[in-house]
């Protein structure tokens, strides 16, 4: 059963942010065993997603990496913000 990384990341991030409608997760590239995912959030929510010292971002990456390792894949997550 393939893991839907976009849905997984969105389910982790949406409860953390003030503007959940502004969360955008998309797969930029899926080449063989390497997957690159871009996470875009409202600029006001960027600190909430990264967390103090990057703890929340690292925890999210750990969860996604664990799922990817079961499928013998490597995932790279880019976190960025945009203004409305």
Secondary structure per residue as TSV (DSSP state, phi and psi in degrees):
chain	resnum	aa	ss	phi	psi
A	1	X	-	360.0	122.4
A	2	X	-	-77.3	142.2
A	3	X	-	-86.8	133.5
A	4	X	-	-88.9	92.9
A	5	X	H	-64.3	-35.4
A	6	X	H	-61.2	-47.0
A	7	X	H	-66.8	-40.4
A	8	X	H	-59.6	-49.0
A	9	X	H	-64.9	-42.8
A	10	X	H	-62.9	-39.8
A	11	X	H	-66.2	-28.2
A	12	X	H	-77.0	-41.8
A	13	X	H	-84.1	-39.6
A	14	X	G	-54.1	-43.7
A	15	X	G	-67.0	-15.3
A	16	X	G	-88.2	-21.4
A	17	X	-	-100.7	159.8
A	18	X	S	-82.1	-31.3
A	19	X	-	-113.1	76.4
A	20	X	G	-66.2	-24.1
A	21	X	G	-72.6	-15.3
A	22	X	G	-91.6	0.9
A	23	X	-	-80.5	127.1
A	24	X	E	-129.9	123.7
A	25	X	E	-122.4	125.8
A	26	X	E	-144.5	147.7
A	27	X	E	-84.6	120.8
A	28	X	E	-83.4	-44.3
A	29	X	E	-146.1	145.4
A	30	X	E	-137.1	82.5
A	31	X	E	-110.1	104.2
A	32	X	T	63.4	-116.7
A	33	X	T	-93.7	-2.5
A	34	X	E	-108.2	129.8
A	35	X	E	-125.2	131.9
A	36	X	E	-113.8	125.6
A	37	X	E	-120.0	136.5
A	38	X	E	-108.0	128.6
A	39	X	E	-112.5	116.5
A	40	X	E	-112.5	132.3
A	41	X	E	-132.1	164.5
A	42	X	E	-59.8	144.2
A	43	X	G	-56.7	-33.6
A	44	X	G	-69.0	-21.2
A	45	X	G	-99.0	-3.0
A	46	X	H	-58.9	-42.0
A	47	X	H	-63.7	-35.4
A	48	X	H	-68.1	-35.1
A	49	X	H	-76.6	-38.2
A	50	X	H	-79.2	-42.3
A	51	X	-	80.9	167.6
A	52	X	G	-67.8	120.6
A	53	X	G	69.5	15.4
A	54	X	G	77.3	17.2
A	55	X	H	-65.0	-41.3
A	56	X	H	-69.8	-43.3
A	57	X	H	-61.6	-42.3
A	58	X	H	-66.2	-38.3
A	59	X	H	-65.2	-42.2
A	60	X	H	-63.0	-44.1
A	61	X	H	-62.4	-39.7
A	62	X	H	-60.4	-43.9
A	63	X	H	-63.4	-46.0
A	64	X	H	-67.0	-40.9
A	65	X	H	-62.3	-37.8
A	66	X	H	-63.4	-43.3
A	67	X	H	-65.9	-39.0
A	68	X	H	-68.6	-34.7
A	69	X	H	-66.5	-27.6
A	70	X	H	-66.9	-24.3
A	71	X	T	-104.3	10.8
A	72	X	T	55.9	45.7
A	73	X	-	-124.7	160.5
A	74	X	E	-119.0	133.7
A	75	X	E	-118.6	134.9
A	76	X	E	-117.7	127.3
A	77	X	E	-112.7	122.0
A	78	X	E	-99.8	124.5
A	79	X	E	-108.1	128.0
A	80	X	E	-147.1	170.4
A	81	X	E	-128.9	164.5
A	82	X	E	-146.6	155.6
A	83	X	-	-95.3	152.4
A	84	X	-	-112.2	360.0
